[in-house]
Amino acid sequence: MRPIRIAVAGLGVVGSETVRLLRARSESLRQRMGTRIEIAAVCDRHASAMAKRLGLPASVRRLSDPRLLPGLPGVDAVVELMGGLDAPRSLVLASLRQGRHVVTANKRLLAHCWKELGQAAAQGRSRLHFEASVAGGIPILKALDTSLAGDRIEAVYGILNGTTNFILTRMAEGMDPAAALRRAQELGLAEADPTRDLSGQDTADKVSILASLVTGSWLRPAQVNTSGITGVAPEDMAFAETVLGRRIKLLGTLRVLSRAGRRPAVEAFAAPVLIPLAHPLAAVRDEFNAVLVRATSAGDLMFYGRGAGAGPAASAVLGDILALGRELVSGAAPASAPPGPAPVLGESACSFYLRLAALDRPGVLSAVTQVLGGLGISISTIHQPGACGPKHIPIMLTTHPARPETFRRALRRILALPDISRRHTVMRLLP
Ligand SMILES: NC(=O)c1ccc[n+]([C@@H]2O[C@H](COP(=O)([O-])OP(=O)(O)OC[C@H]3O[C@@H](n4cnc5c(N)ncnc54)[C@H](OP(=O)(O)O)[C@@H]3O)[C@@H](O)[C@H]2O)c1
């Protein structure tokens, strides 16, 4: 069998480590795959300097413009590790349409262009692998796609963003949120612009990929009910831990409803939730990721590990290259199919946590409880821990399970009360 010739686009953190490992482990990869991987080309803005630093031979083509890659002859597969959206989208779509297989770690590309990518792969009869796009070194996508393919996935719960998990871990220890973010940036765990992490968008992209993989339909990131951690305050963490026996985690949540003869429907969230301290995800600290999969036959399965970093991400990319190589060697490589849209379920009932800021006047608490009671929402816990400013005091409460639309109606009425500030925080409680 002739070698499989690949082009690696992007020689940054993940790309450099991928090239290094491909070369260092070439013999064991050959033995496992039945053929050799040959790096035919690399592409990066600083391709020549990076190729030199990586010790690549002169026979490896160096390109600085990814638009030249699809036209390069003799390349079987493109490994896209540039990040961003526009340049990778053009490169990956053109490559797939031309019958080149693609390995990518790019969650934004997958989440936002899933349908186009499926169509391009079907057109070119090419394959798309993307294990590193969700939870870095944790092999969650292959587990869902192959090992659990015969099972029925009921739910997936994941801590999918290391930056926010690190920040929430420090906040649970009493650190101020801004200081926790600075610490994450000092340690290289947060980007200079952490907006996509803090806003929950990064987690929503990963939930979109998980949902699309599990259901065979495309769940757009906009269909993921998303909120970030910027509204989470130290008093929420303290109240959750000491009064409720819960911990706040930014969770990607997917509930899957299988329906006879029809595609599964999903309910998807990327939001901070209060989870019981005894829940396995509550013990996941620092920048670690973890995914809990609930399958009908296999039961609960927990995956844990590093969700980012050169080694974990490159390990996943190498696994994809190996899987692709095996498909090409065996000839059993069906094209990735274009997906239809994912049916989305209505939101299910759940318990809510609400923090309000109220003027310290008699009757405020009873006005709040009357609104909730009037709409049939029963309160589980209610607490006024002390003054939160010269005028306002915090009110923290949790509800028994309520319909989300009823809770939102109650919230609108509560926020319209004269002694209640518009400032508030809402989170769900994981059962
Ligand atoms: N880092 C992780 O831990 C991790 C984990 C899982 C998945 N991922 C994913 O892996 C991908 C790569 O991440 P990374 O951390 O390795 O990024 P990175 O360090 O920024 O590397 C990207 C490289 O590609 C180059 N590049 C980007 N756009 C280019 C263009 N249009 N033309 C030529 N060169 C271009 C960059 O050059 P410049 O620096 O000059 O722009 C840089 O050298 C991303 O999709 C990311 O989401 C990363």
The ligand as a Gaussian input file, in Angstrom:
#p B3LYP/6-31G(d) Opt

LIG

0 1
 N       -4.881000      24.706000      21.818000
 C       -5.660000      23.737000      22.310000
 O       -5.483000      23.300000      23.439000
 C       -6.751000      23.150000      21.468000
 C       -7.480000      22.058000      21.952000
 C       -8.477000      21.485000      21.167000
 C       -8.764000      22.047000      19.922000
 N       -8.068000      23.133000      19.485000
 C       -8.371000      23.678000      18.171000
 O       -7.239000      23.451000      17.328000
 C       -7.132000      24.499000      16.379000
 C       -5.742000      25.117000      16.459000
 O       -5.571000      25.650000      17.755000
 P       -4.136000      26.157000      18.261000
 O       -4.281000      26.408000      19.702000
 O       -3.052000      25.259000      17.757000
 O       -4.049000      27.570000      17.494000
 P       -2.748000      28.448000      17.262000
 O       -1.694000      28.134000      18.249000
 O       -3.222000      29.871000      17.123000
 O       -2.211000      27.949000      15.830000
 C       -2.816000      28.248000      14.627000
 C       -1.729000      28.451000      13.590000
 O       -2.345000      28.588000      12.297000
 C       -1.860000      29.791000      11.700000
 N       -2.937000      30.366000      10.879000
 C       -4.165000      30.691000      11.283000
 N       -4.872000      31.189000      10.248000
 C       -4.040000      31.176000       9.183000
 C       -4.185000      31.572000       7.843000
 N       -5.332000      32.096000       7.371000
 N       -3.140000      31.406000       7.017000
 C       -1.980000      30.883000       7.459000
 N       -1.767000      30.502000       8.727000
 C       -2.800000      30.635000       9.590000
 C       -1.534000      30.696000      12.870000
 O       -0.644000      31.707000      12.467000
 P       -0.708000      33.133000      13.268000
 O       -0.386000      32.808000      14.702000
 O        0.302000      33.947000      12.599000
 O       -2.112000      33.618000      13.126000
 C       -0.914000      29.706000      13.855000
 O        0.445000      29.469000      13.588000
 C       -8.273000      25.466000      16.707000
 O       -9.390000      25.176000      15.893000
 C       -8.601000      25.175000      18.154000
 O       -9.953000      25.492000      18.510000
 C       -7.056000      23.681000      20.235000

